[in-house]
Amino acid sequence: MASKSVIPAIKAMIVIELYRRKVPQTQIASFLGITTAEVNYYIKGKRGNSDLIFKLQQDEEFVEAVRITAEKILKEDEVINLCPLCSLARKKALKNGNSCPFDW
């Protein structure tokens, strides 16, 4: 479930946050390990579950977590770990008990 809906929604929100900060699409692609075409699809809303993205955008805690992740990407130029965001997204948006083997 997470790989087909939650992860793309998280990536979309991170891409959009970085794009709003005037980060070039090529650099966003490099940061996230995706192609420039994928970045463009996320920006245009052609990738990621739009209903899930909308639901997550309504949650201030999740939006703040995305902002913090974007800041870390820009400041530290590090590979990001999506597990904490994925776990938070599932708790906030799905609320149906889907578990992840990485949630302890």
Secondary structure, 3 states (H helix, E strand, C coil): CHHHHHHHHHHHHHHHHHHHCCCCHHHHHHHHCCCHHHHHHHHHCCCCCHHHHHHHHCCHHHHHHHHHHHHHHHHHCCCCCCHHHHHHHHHHHHCCCCCCCCCC
